[in-house]
């Protein structure tokens, strides 16, 4: 599965997050490549960390949120540079949450039952399911621009805190993977870098990311995206 590739995959944070992507490019955390040598960058991977500050999506901070405006500022500059230079972007955990907010989405600032749980997710466009880990306490609320790819099944949230910091019903779908076509980006809520190599959720992630890096965005969306008009699946 090794691909000869001289370009870099730049990880925003610990390069450990990029371990599953080693077959597809040289992994580095040198952010200057994005700004000075964008032609040498194959993709940028946004990683885990603090919650995205609700000010970025017009929300009100909950006491259950822990944020870093400095992290948001750094990630926002990197995001803008990627957009300017047409660099593909991936996200893990906070990474998908950040990409979701940049794409016009909001956040459920807290949900129960996800942190520390291994659970099943479904990829309805492919009629695929597997098991993933879970270390998050927030869940994305996608904008209409985004395309859902996978979600937890069955729903495991009992309650949630919405974007305004108010206790609310849990989301209809607990999104675990999504595509943001306008931004040339996609992300997952789980942590493939922390999963065993033989865990089906990790092996599927590696396959999906290979396609993300190699296919154009339209083809990737058509293969992995859940599109109501074209895909029939049971949602109960």
C-alpha positions in Angstrom: 0.0 0.0 0.0 3.1 2.3 0.1 2.9 5.2 -2.2 6.0 6.9 -3.5 5.4 10.5 -2.6 7.9 13.3 -1.8 5.3 15.7 -0.5 4.6 16.2 3.2 1.5 15.7 5.3 1.7 18.5 7.9 0.3 17.6 11.3 -0.9 20.5 13.5 0.4 19.1 16.8 2.0 15.8 17.7 3.1 13.8 14.6 1.7 10.8 16.4 -1.7 11.7 15.0 -0.3 11.2 11.5 0.9 7.7 12.0 -2.0 6.1 10.1 -1.1 8.2 7.1 2.6 7.2 6.9 2.0 5.2 3.6 0.8 8.4 1.9 3.5 11.0 2.5 6.2 12.2 4.8 4.8 13.2 8.2 6.0 16.5 9.8 4.8 19.1 12.3 6.8 21.9 10.6 4.0 24.4 10.0 6.3 26.8 8.1 5.9 24.5 5.1 2.3 25.5 4.8 3.2 29.2 4.5 6.5 29.2 2.8 6.5 26.0 0.6 2.8 25.1 0.0 3.7 23.2 -3.1 5.5 20.7 -0.9 2.4 20.0 1.2 0.1 17.1 0.2 -2.4 17.7 3.1 -2.7 19.3 6.6 -4.1 17.3 9.5 -5.8 19.3 12.3 -5.7 17.3 15.6 -7.1 17.0 19.0 -7.1 19.5 21.9 -9.3 22.1 23.5 -12.9 22.8 22.4 -13.5 25.3 19.7 -14.5 28.6 21.3 -18.2 29.3 20.8 -17.5 32.8 19.7 -16.4 31.3 16.4 -19.9 30.0 15.7 -22.0 32.6 17.4 -22.7 30.5 20.5 -22.4 31.2 24.2 -19.8 29.3 26.2 -21.0 26.5 28.5 -19.3 25.8 31.9 -18.6 22.4 30.4 -16.4 23.8 27.6 -12.7 24.2 27.8 -11.3 26.5 25.1 -8.1 28.1 23.8 -8.5 31.3 21.7 -4.7 31.0 20.9 -5.2 27.6 19.5 -8.2 28.8 17.5 -6.2 31.7 16.1 -3.3 29.5 15.0 -5.6 26.9 13.4 -7.5 29.7 11.7 -4.3 31.1 10.1 -3.4 27.6 8.9 -6.9 27.0 7.6 -6.7 30.3 5.6 -3.3 29.3 4.1 -4.7 25.9 3.1 -7.7 27.5 1.4 -5.5 30.0 -0.4 -3.2 27.3 -1.8 -5.7 24.5 -2.4 -4.3 22.2 0.2 -6.5 19.3 1.4 -7.4 19.3 5.1 -8.2 16.4 7.4 -9.3 16.5 11.0 -9.3 14.2 14.1 -11.5 14.9 17.1 -11.1 18.7 17.7 -9.9 18.7 14.1 -13.3 17.8 12.7 -14.9 20.2 15.1 -12.7 23.1 14.0 -13.3 22.3 10.3 -17.0 22.0 10.9 -17.1 25.5 12.5 -15.0 26.9 9.6 -17.6 25.5 7.3 -20.4 27.3 9.0 -21.5 24.6 11.4 -22.0 24.8 15.2 -21.3 22.5 18.1 -23.2 20.6 20.7 -21.0 21.7 23.6 -21.4 18.6 25.6 -22.9 15.1 25.1 -22.9 12.2 27.5 -21.8 8.6 26.9 -19.1 9.2 24.2 -16.0 10.0 26.1 -14.1 6.7 26.8 -16.5 4.5 24.8 -15.9 2.1 22.0 -18.9 2.0 19.8 -20.3 1.2 16.4 -20.5 3.6 13.6 -22.2 3.2 10.2 -21.1 4.5 6.7 -24.5 4.3 5.0 -23.3 5.3 1.5 -21.0 2.2 1.5 -23.3 0.0 3.6 -20.3 -0.4 5.9 -20.0 -0.4 9.7 -17.2 -0.7 12.2 -16.1 0.0 15.7 -14.1 3.1 16.8 -12.8 4.6 20.0 -14.2 7.8 21.4 -12.5 10.5 23.5 -14.8 13.5 22.9 -17.5 15.2 24.8 -18.7 17.5 22.0 -20.4 16.7 18.7 -20.6 18.6 15.4 -23.9 20.1 14.2 -23.3 20.2 10.5 -24.2 23.1 8.2 -26.1 22.5 5.0 -22.8 22.8 3.1 -21.4 19.7 4.8 -21.9 16.1 3.8 -22.3 13.5 6.6 -20.3 10.3 6.1 -20.7 8.3 9.3 -22.5 8.4 12.6 -23.0 6.4 15.8 -25.6 3.7 15.6 -27.5 3.3 17.7 -27.4 6.8 19.2 -25.7 6.6 22.6 -26.3 10.2 23.8 -28.9 10.6 26.5 -28.6 14.4 26.7 -26.7 17.3 25.2 -25.8 21.0 25.7 -26.4 23.1 22.6 -24.4 25.9 21.0 -25.8 28.4 23.5 -24.8 26.4 26.5 -28.3 25.2 27.3 -29.4 21.6 28.1 -31.1 20.2 25.1 -32.2 17.0 23.3 -29.3 15.0 21.8 -28.7 15.3 18.1 -30.7 13.1 15.7 -27.4 11.8 14.3 -24.2 11.7 16.4 -21.8 12.5 13.5 -18.5 10.6 13.5 -17.2 11.6 10.0 -18.1 14.3 7.6 -16.9 16.0 4.4 -16.7 19.8 3.9 -16.5 20.0 0.1 -16.3 23.8 -0.2 -13.1 23.7 2.0 -11.5 20.6 0.4 -11.7 19.0 3.8 -12.9 16.0 5.8 -12.7 14.8 9.3 -13.4 12.1 11.8 -14.5 12.4 15.5 -12.6 9.2 16.6 -8.9 8.7 17.2 -7.4 6.3 14.6 -3.9 7.0 15.8 -4.8 5.5 19.2 -6.5 2.4 17.8 -4.9 -1.1 17.4 -3.7 -1.7 13.8 -6.2 -4.7 13.4 -9.2 -2.7 14.6 -11.6 -2.4 11.7 -12.3 1.2 12.4 -8.6 2.0 11.9 -8.1 -0.1 8.7 -11.2 1.5 7.2 -9.9 5.0 8.1 -6.7 4.3 6.3 -8.5 3.2 3.2 -10.8 6.2 3.3 -7.9 8.7 3.7 -6.1 7.1 0.8 -9.2 7.9 -1.3 -9.4 11.4 0.2 -5.9 12.2 -0.8 -6.0 10.6 -4.3 -9.6 11.4 -5.5 -10.9 14.8 -6.5 -13.5 16.1 -4.1 -16.6 15.3 -6.2 -15.6 11.7 -6.6 -14.8 11.4 -2.9 -18.2 12.9 -2.0 -20.0 10.6 -4.4 -18.3 7.5 -2.9 -18.4 8.3 0.8 -21.1 11.0 1.3 -24.6 10.3 2.5 -26.9 11.9 0.0 -30.6 11.5 0.8 -31.8 11.5 -2.8 -29.4 8.7 -3.8 -28.9 6.6 -0.7 -31.5 4.5 1.1 -30.8 3.3 4.6 -32.6 2.6 7.8 -32.1 5.4 10.3 -34.1 4.2 13.3 
